[in-house]
Amino acid sequence: MTELLQGIRVLDLTNVLAGPYCAYQLALLGADVIKVEAPTGDLARQLGAATSLNRRSMGASFLAQNAGKRSVVLDLKDDDDRDAFLALVAEADVVVENFRPGVMERLGLGFEVLRQRRTDLVYCAISGFGQTGPMCNNPAYDQIIQGLSGIMSITGTPECAPLRVGYPVCDTLGGIFGAFAVAAALIRRMRTGAGAFLDVSMLECSLSALGWPASNYLVAGVEPCPMGNDNMTASPSGTFRTGDGLINIAANKQEQFETLCAILRCPDLLCDPRFADREARKRNREALRERIEDLLATASAAVWEETLNKAGVPAGRVLSVADILHDPHIESRGMTSSFGDVPGMDRPLKVLRGGFLVDGAPPVPGRPPPLLGEHDGEILAPRGRRSAAGVQP
């Protein structure tokens, strides 16, 4: 872990993905994140491709974003456990929850109640649609938000769209925006002493991330459409077949297109009026694609990637998740953290870190994902509450 948020304590009441991912980013930055779980635990403990781990309540989906945290079990519907939680709030800096709007109030633990225990509390509520508005009480999963946000409408080709993005992009965006908002609120608190109520909407986070497509509609009145692997702003800019494998090429600038033509030994393309400038190439992208793919067929994607990048033309192979996780570049950057002997697991564990370095060092979790209630004794027992037993393998 880094020391950027050292000394900050976060109570993480969240489940599954958006909220846990938010709190995971805070843990990677050095915050002391206490995962407050119901007796049944985070649902993600039962989810993932390794069914044996699901049965141990250490599912792969849980492991992905809960390293670096400690776990306590509290039933917030129980009076004694609610009092224990309020005692934790008095010593916490941040509370993160992703219940539906109104749930915490019905438990008697809404923001107004909690800030009586900690006046400068930063409270982050992550939900599908925000705390207000006609849709605020609707249940939300990532796929629901992908469909409503317009993301699915522009994913795929005209023949196969709408398509779901292949991972929970809206949950992930909600988590990132939540962590960003928490960090910003902590800076304001340091300056003014004021806490904050952060209302994070997954739908709005997803819309915010649609910057260019949304701007084309809002500014130019052009509604975005699915274009498969092509880039709407330039051509040739997309995915191309080679002699072995697929490659993405982004010759978005005129000089890059000219360099590409020189490398492919096809100077005639520069004289063809169909490809003379950016707008002409966009209108004739399919004809240009056919010609470029004929020329790329003489070598593999790996060879073209090296050749084009050396010449300043952005290019990269289309890899699988397994391929990129074992890539020498990713390994050299320390993108994964390893734990050899993890309670509740029957195998070593690797988890991903955050996507940046701090002073040249990767922000990695300082401890493996916790067993359910693993830290009841060290966190709750000193406050006079009887320790609950963690789930054992």
C-alpha positions as CSV (number, residue, x, y, z in Angstrom):
1,M,0.0,0.0,0.0
2,T,1.0,3.6,-0.4
3,E,0.8,6.2,2.4
4,L,-1.3,8.7,0.5
5,L,-4.3,8.0,2.7
6,Q,-2.5,6.7,5.8
7,G,-4.4,7.5,8.9
8,I,-7.8,7.5,7.2
9,R,-10.3,4.9,8.4
10,V,-13.0,3.8,6.0
11,L,-16.1,1.8,7.0
12,D,-17.1,-0.2,3.9
13,L,-20.7,-1.4,4.1
14,T,-20.8,-2.3,0.4
15,N,-21.5,-5.5,-1.6
16,V,-20.6,-7.1,-4.9
17,L,-18.7,-4.6,-7.1
18,A,-19.2,-0.9,-7.4
19,G,-18.9,-0.1,-3.7
20,P,-16.2,-2.7,-2.9
21,Y,-14.2,-1.5,-5.8
22,C,-14.4,2.1,-4.5
23,A,-13.2,1.0,-1.1
24,Y,-10.5,-1.2,-2.6
25,Q,-9.0,1.9,-4.3
26,L,-9.0,3.7,-1.0
27,A,-7.3,0.7,0.7
28,L,-4.6,0.6,-2.1
29,L,-3.9,4.3,-1.3
30,G,-3.2,3.4,2.4
31,A,-6.6,3.8,4.1
32,D,-7.5,1.4,6.9
33,V,-10.7,-0.1,5.3
34,I,-12.9,-2.1,7.6
35,K,-15.5,-4.2,5.7
36,V,-18.7,-4.3,7.7
37,E,-20.6,-7.4,6.6
38,A,-23.9,-8.9,7.4
39,P,-23.8,-12.4,8.9
40,T,-24.4,-13.8,5.4
41,G,-21.4,-11.8,4.1
42,D,-20.9,-10.0,0.8
43,L,-22.8,-11.8,-2.0
44,A,-19.6,-11.7,-4.0
45,R,-18.1,-14.2,-1.6
46,Q,-20.3,-16.8,-3.4
47,L,-19.5,-15.7,-6.9
48,G,-16.8,-16.6,-9.3
49,A,-15.4,-19.3,-11.6
50,A,-13.9,-21.5,-8.8
51,T,-16.9,-23.2,-7.2
52,S,-14.7,-24.6,-4.4
53,L,-13.9,-21.1,-3.3
54,N,-17.5,-20.0,-3.6
55,R,-18.3,-22.7,-1.0
56,R,-15.7,-21.3,1.3
57,S,-17.1,-17.8,1.0
58,M,-14.0,-16.7,-0.8
59,G,-15.3,-16.5,-4.4
60,A,-13.1,-15.1,-7.1
61,S,-15.5,-12.1,-7.5
62,F,-14.9,-11.2,-3.9
63,L,-11.1,-11.7,-4.0
64,A,-10.9,-9.2,-6.9
65,Q,-11.6,-6.1,-4.9
66,N,-11.3,-6.8,-1.2
67,A,-7.6,-7.3,-0.5
68,G,-6.1,-4.9,2.0
69,K,-9.3,-4.8,4.0
70,R,-10.3,-6.1,7.4
71,S,-13.7,-7.8,8.0
72,V,-16.2,-7.6,10.9
73,V,-19.6,-9.0,11.1
74,L,-22.5,-6.8,12.3
75,D,-26.2,-7.3,11.9
76,L,-27.4,-3.7,11.5
77,K,-30.9,-4.7,12.3
78,D,-29.8,-5.8,15.8
79,D,-29.7,-3.1,18.5
80,D,-26.4,-4.1,20.0
81,D,-24.7,-4.5,16.6
82,R,-26.1,-1.1,15.5
83,D,-24.6,0.4,18.7
84,A,-21.3,-1.3,17.9
85,F,-21.4,0.2,14.4
86,L,-22.1,3.7,15.7
87,A,-19.0,3.3,18.0
88,L,-17.0,2.5,14.9
89,V,-18.4,5.6,13.1
90,A,-17.2,7.8,15.9
91,E,-13.6,6.8,15.0
92,A,-14.0,6.7,11.2
93,D,-13.3,9.2,8.6
94,V,-15.4,7.8,5.7
95,V,-18.5,5.6,5.3
96,V,-19.1,4.0,2.0
97,E,-22.4,2.2,1.3
98,N,-24.3,1.0,-1.8
99,F,-27.7,0.2,-0.5
100,R,-30.8,1.4,-2.3
101,P,-31.7,5.0,-1.2
102,G,-33.5,5.0,2.1
103,V,-32.2,1.8,3.5
104,M,-29.7,3.4,5.9
105,E,-32.4,5.8,7.1
106,R,-34.7,2.9,7.8
107,L,-32.0,1.2,9.8
108,G,-31.6,4.4,11.9
109,L,-28.2,4.9,10.4
110,G,-28.7,7.7,7.8
111,F,-26.1,10.5,7.2
112,E,-27.7,12.9,9.7
113,V,-27.6,10.3,12.5
114,L,-24.0,9.3,11.7
115,R,-22.6,12.8,11.6
116,Q,-23.9,13.3,15.1
117,R,-21.2,10.7,16.0
118,R,-18.6,12.2,13.7
119,T,-19.3,15.8,12.6
120,D,-16.8,15.8,9.8
121,L,-17.8,12.4,8.4
122,V,-17.4,11.9,4.6
123,Y,-20.4,9.7,3.6
124,C,-20.4,8.1,0.1
125,A,-23.6,6.6,-1.1
126,I,-23.2,4.7,-4.4
127,S,-26.4,3.6,-6.1
128,G,-27.7,2.9,-9.6
129,F,-29.6,6.1,-10.1
130,G,-28.7,8.5,-7.3
131,Q,-30.6,9.4,-4.1
132,T,-33.3,11.5,-5.9
133,G,-35.2,11.5,-9.1
134,P,-38.0,9.3,-10.6
135,M,-35.7,6.2,-10.9
136,C,-33.9,6.4,-7.6
137,N,-35.7,3.4,-6.0
138,N,-35.2,1.1,-9.0
139,P,-32.9,-1.9,-8.5
140,A,-29.8,-1.7,-10.6
141,Y,-27.2,-4.1,-11.9
142,D,-24.4,-3.2,-14.3
143,Q,-26.2,-4.6,-17.3
144,I,-29.3,-2.5,-16.5
145,I,-27.1,0.7,-16.4
146,Q,-25.2,-0.3,-19.6
147,G,-28.5,-0.5,-21.4
148,L,-30.0,2.7,-20.0
149,S,-26.8,4.8,-20.4
150,G,-26.5,4.4,-24.1
151,I,-23.3,2.3,-23.9
152,M,-24.9,-0.8,-25.3
153,S,-26.4,1.2,-28.2
154,I,-22.9,2.1,-29.5
155,T,-21.2,-1.2,-28.8
156,G,-20.8,-3.7,-31.6
157,T,-21.5,-3.3,-35.3
158,P,-24.7,-2.1,-37.0
159,E,-25.6,-5.7,-37.5
160,C,-25.1,-7.0,-33.9
161,A,-25.6,-3.9,-31.7
162,P,-26.7,-3.3,-29.0
163,L,-24.1,-5.3,-27.1
164,R,-23.1,-5.4,-23.5
165,V,-19.5,-4.5,-22.9
166,G,-17.6,-7.6,-21.8
167,Y,-17.0,-6.7,-18.2
168,P,-19.0,-4.7,-15.6
169,V,-17.9,-1.3,-16.9
170,C,-20.7,0.7,-15.1
171,D,-20.0,-0.8,-11.7
172,T,-16.3,-0.1,-12.2
173,L,-16.9,3.5,-13.2
174,G,-19.2,4.0,-10.2
175,G,-16.4,2.7,-7.9
176,I,-13.7,4.9,-9.5
177,F,-15.9,8.0,-9.3
178,G,-16.8,7.2,-5.7
179,A,-13.1,6.9,-4.7
180,F,-12.3,10.1,-6.6
181,A,-15.1,11.9,-4.8
182,V,-14.0,10.6,-1.4
183,A,-10.4,11.7,-1.9
184,A,-11.6,15.2,-3.0
185,A,-13.9,15.5,0.0
186,L,-11.1,14.5,2.4
187,I,-9.0,17.3,1.0
188,R,-11.8,19.8,1.5
189,R,-12.3,18.5,5.1
190,M,-8.6,19.0,5.8
191,R,-8.9,22.6,4.6
192,T,-12.3,23.6,6.1
193,G,-13.2,20.9,8.7
194,A,-16.4,20.1,6.8
195,G,-17.6,16.6,6.1
196,A,-19.6,15.7,3.0
197,F,-22.5,13.6,1.6
198,L,-21.5,12.2,-1.7
199,D,-24.3,11.0,-3.9
200,V,-22.7,8.7,-6.6
201,S,-25.0,7.5,-9.4
202,M,-23.7,4.7,-11.6
203,L,-25.9,5.9,-14.4
204,E,-24.5,9.4,-14.2
205,C,-20.9,8.1,-13.9
206,S,-21.5,6.1,-17.1
207,L,-22.9,9.1,-18.9
208,S,-20.0,11.3,-17.8
209,A,-17.6,8.7,-19.3
210,L,-19.4,9.0,-22.6
211,G,-17.6,12.2,-23.2
212,W,-17.0,12.2,-27.0
213,P,-20.2,10.4,-28.1
214,A,-22.3,12.6,-25.9
215,S,-20.6,15.8,-27.0
216,N,-21.1,14.9,-30.6
217,Y,-24.8,14.8,-29.9
218,L,-25.1,17.8,-27.5
219,V,-22.9,20.1,-29.6
220,A,-23.3,18.9,-33.2
221,G,-26.7,17.1,-33.0
222,V,-25.0,13.9,-34.4
223,E,-26.4,10.8,-32.7
224,P,-23.6,8.2,-32.1
225,C,-24.0,4.8,-33.7
226,P,-22.3,1.4,-33.4
227,M,-19.1,1.2,-35.6
228,G,-17.6,-2.1,-34.4
229,N,-13.9,-1.7,-34.0
230,D,-13.6,1.5,-36.1
231,N,-12.8,4.9,-34.7
232,M,-15.4,7.4,-35.7
233,T,-12.8,10.3,-35.7
234,A,-10.3,8.9,-38.1
235,S,-9.3,6.2,-40.7
236,P,-7.3,4.0,-40.8
237,S,-8.0,3.6,-37.1
238,G,-9.4,0.3,-36.0
239,T,-8.8,-3.4,-36.0
240,F,-7.1,-5.1,-39.0
241,R,-6.3,-8.7,-40.0
242,T,-2.7,-9.6,-40.5
243,G,-0.9,-12.8,-41.6
244,D,-1.3,-14.1,-38.1
245,G,-3.6,-12.4,-35.6
246,L,-5.4,-9.1,-35.3
247,I,-3.8,-5.7,-34.8
248,N,-5.2,-2.3,-33.8
249,I,-3.7,0.6,-35.8
250,A,-4.5,4.2,-35.0
251,A,-3.0,6.3,-37.8
252,N,-5.1,9.3,-36.7
253,K,-2.8,12.1,-37.9
254,Q,-1.9,12.8,-41.5
255,E,1.8,12.2,-40.8
256,Q,1.0,8.9,-39.3
257,F,-1.0,7.8,-42.3
258,E,1.9,8.9,-44.6
259,T,4.3,6.9,-42.4
260,L,2.0,3.9,-42.6
261,C,1.9,4.0,-46.4
262,A,5.7,4.2,-46.5
263,I,6.1,1.2,-44.2
264,L,3.5,-0.8,-46.3
265,R,5.2,0.4,-49.5
266,C,2.0,1.7,-51.0
267,P,2.8,5.4,-51.9
268,D,-0.1,5.2,-54.4
269,L,-2.6,5.5,-51.5
270,L,-1.3,9.0,-50.9
271,C,-2.2,10.0,-54.4
272,D,-5.7,8.5,-54.4
273,P,-8.3,11.2,-53.8
274,R,-10.4,8.8,-51.8
275,F,-7.7,8.8,-49.1
276,A,-6.2,12.3,-49.5
277,D,-7.3,13.7,-46.2
278,R,-9.0,12.6,-42.9
279,E,-12.6,13.2,-44.1
280,A,-12.1,11.5,-47.4
281,R,-10.6,8.4,-45.6
282,K,-13.5,8.3,-43.2
283,R,-15.9,8.2,-46.1
284,N,-14.0,5.4,-47.8
285,R,-12.8,3.5,-44.8
286,E,-13.9,0.1,-46.1
287,A,-11.9,0.4,-49.4
288,L,-8.9,1.6,-47.4
289,R,-9.3,-1.3,-45.0
290,E,-9.3,-3.9,-47.8
291,R,-6.1,-2.5,-49.3
292,I,-4.3,-2.3,-45.9
293,E,-5.3,-5.8,-44.9
294,D,-3.9,-7.2,-48.2
295,L,-0.6,-5.6,-47.3
296,L,-0.6,-6.6,-43.7
297,A,-1.1,-10.3,-44.7
298,T,2.6,-10.6,-45.4
299,A,3.6,-10.7,-41.7
300,S,2.2,-11.4,-38.2
301,A,0.5,-8.9,-35.9
302,A,3.5,-9.1,-33.5
303,V,5.9,-8.2,-36.3
304,W,3.7,-5.3,-37.5
305,E,3.3,-4.1,-33.9
306,E,7.0,-3.7,-33.4
307,T,7.6,-2.2,-36.9
308,L,4.8,0.4,-36.7
309,N,5.5,1.5,-33.1
310,K,9.2,2.0,-33.9
311,A,8.1,4.3,-36.8
312,G,5.7,6.3,-34.5
313,V,2.5,4.8,-35.8
314,P,0.4,3.6,-32.8
315,A,-0.3,-0.1,-33.0
316,G,-1.0,-3.0,-30.7
317,R,-2.0,-6.7,-31.0
318,V,-5.5,-7.7,-29.9
319,L,-4.7,-9.9,-26.9
320,S,-6.7,-12.1,-24.6
321,V,-7.0,-11.3,-20.8
322,A,-4.6,-14.3,-20.2
323,D,-2.1,-12.9,-22.8
324,I,-1.9,-9.4,-21.3
325,L,-1.7,-10.6,-17.7
326,H,1.5,-12.6,-18.6
327,D,2.9,-9.9,-20.8
328,P,6.5,-8.9,-19.9
329,H,5.5,-5.2,-19.8
330,I,2.7,-5.8,-17.3
331,E,4.9,-8.1,-15.2
332,S,7.7,-5.5,-15.2
333,R,5.3,-2.9,-13.8
334,G,4.1,-5.0,-10.9
335,M,0.5,-5.0,-11.9
336,T,-0.4,-8.0,-9.7
337,S,0.2,-8.8,-6.0
338,S,0.7,-12.3,-4.8
339,F,-0.2,-13.9,-1.5
340,G,1.0,-17.4,-0.8
341,D,-1.0,-18.6,2.3
342,V,-4.4,-17.0,2.4
343,P,-6.9,-18.2,5.1
344,G,-9.9,-19.8,3.6
345,M,-8.2,-20.6,0.3
346,D,-6.7,-23.8,-1.1
347,R,-4.3,-22.1,-3.6
348,P,-2.0,-19.0,-3.9
349,L,-3.7,-15.8,-4.8
350,K,-2.9,-13.0,-7.3
351,V,-4.9,-9.7,-7.4
352,L,-4.7,-6.6,-9.5
353,R,-3.6,-3.3,-8.1
354,G,-4.6,0.2,-9.1
355,G,-3.6,1.7,-12.5
356,F,-0.8,4.0,-11.4
357,L,2.4,4.2,-9.6
358,V,3.2,6.5,-6.6
359,D,6.8,7.8,-6.5
360,G,7.7,4.9,-8.8
361,A,6.1,2.3,-6.6
362,P,2.9,0.3,-7.3
363,P,0.1,0.8,-4.8
364,V,-0.5,-2.8,-3.7
365,P,-2.7,-4.3,-0.9
366,G,-0.9,-4.9,2.4
367,R,-3.0,-8.0,3.3
368,P,-5.0,-10.6,1.5
369,P,-8.8,-10.5,1.3
370,P,-10.3,-11.3,4.7
371,L,-12.4,-14.2,5.9
372,L,-15.9,-13.2,6.9
373,G,-15.6,-11.7,10.3
374,E,-11.9,-12.4,10.5
375,H,-11.1,-9.2,12.4
376,D,-14.0,-9.2,14.9
377,G,-11.7,-9.8,17.7
378,E,-9.2,-7.0,17.1
379,I,-11.8,-4.4,16.1
380,L,-15.0,-5.2,18.0
381,A,-13.9,-7.0,21.1
382,P,-11.9,-4.0,22.5
383,R,-15.2,-2.1,22.5
384,G,-16.9,-4.7,24.7
385,R,-18.7,-6.6,22.0
386,R,-18.4,-10.3,21.9
387,S,-16.3,-11.5,18.9
388,A,-18.1,-13.4,16.2
389,A,-16.3,-16.3,14.6
390,G,-15.1,-15.9,11.1
391,V,-16.1,-18.4,8.4
392,Q,-13.5,-21.1,8.3
393,P,-12.5,-23.2,5.3
